[in-house]
Amino acid sequence: MKVERIFGADIYRDGGSFGFFFYSDDGRWYEFHLETNLWKNQWTSTTHKPPVIYLEGVNQGNIVRTLSWEEAKIFIAPLCYDNEHFNAIVAIVMSEGDL
């Protein structure tokens, strides 16, 4: 899967999950989603779960791929998008789940 164009990045109303939206080389759009751990009633050493890529967004529930932190670093390495939420996503991935 190759990112052709990013068309948005945002933080979710749950107060900590992030996602960015992109068109792929297959002509479809996807979401790179980072779900927060902040509001779970469990101890965790990170603020976010590993990334998941969804076809047409997280609300559709169509998981295409779950990435490890190392895979996510490789996936986002060539990407650029001038947006504060995208920058937060990059920071979370580079720190392997911590914001």
N, C-alpha and C positions, 0 to 999 in steps of 0.2 A: 504494500500500500504506500503510495507516494502522495504527499500533500501538495496539491496544486495551488490552492489559495485559502488562506484563513479569512473568515468573514465575521468573526466575533469572538469575544472572550468575556466571561462574566463570573461574578460570585453569586451563589444561590441564596435564597431566602432562609435556608437553614443556618445561615451565619458562618459558613466556613467552607462549603464545597465549592469547587471551581470547575469550569470547563471552557474549552475553546472549540470552535466549530470550523470545519474545513471541508472543502471540496477535494476529492481524491482524483487520481488519474483514471478511475473507472467511471467518472461522471456523477457519482453519488456524493451525498454529504454525510459527515460523521461528526461525532463529538468525542474529544479526549476529555475524560471526566476524572476528577479527583474528589472522592467523597471524604468528608471530614469525620474524624473520630471524636471531636471535641464534646459532643453532646451525648455520647454513649455512656451508659452506666457501667463502664468497665475500664480497668487500668490499661493504658497503652503507652508505649514509649514514643509514639509519633502522633502528629496532629492529623495525618491523612493516610488513607488506605492506598495501596498501589493503584496506578491508573488503569482505567478500563476504556476501551474504545467502543462506542455504540453507533450503530447505523441509525441515522436520522435523529440522534439525540437520546439522552438518558431516559426521557419520559416514554419513549417507545419500547424500551426494555430489550432491544435486540443487540445483545453483546456480540461483538465481532472478535474481540481479543482482550485478554487481561495481560497487562505488561508487568514484568519485573521492574524494579527501579533501574537496573542496568539497561534493560531494553528501552525504557522510557527516556533515559539520557541520550541514547543513540537516536531515538525517534525525533526528539525535539532539537537536537544539536544544530541541524541546518536551518531551522525555522527562525523567522523574524516577524514580529508584529508589534507595532507601537501602541501598547495598551497596558495600563497598570495591572489589570487582572492577569493578562498573559505573562507579564514579568513575575507576578506572584507564583503562577503555575511553574515557571522555569525554576524559581528559587526552591519551591517545594520538591520538585523532582530532583534537583541537584543535591538537596540535603536528605534525600531518600525519605520524605514524608514529614519533615518538620518545617514549620513556618516561622 
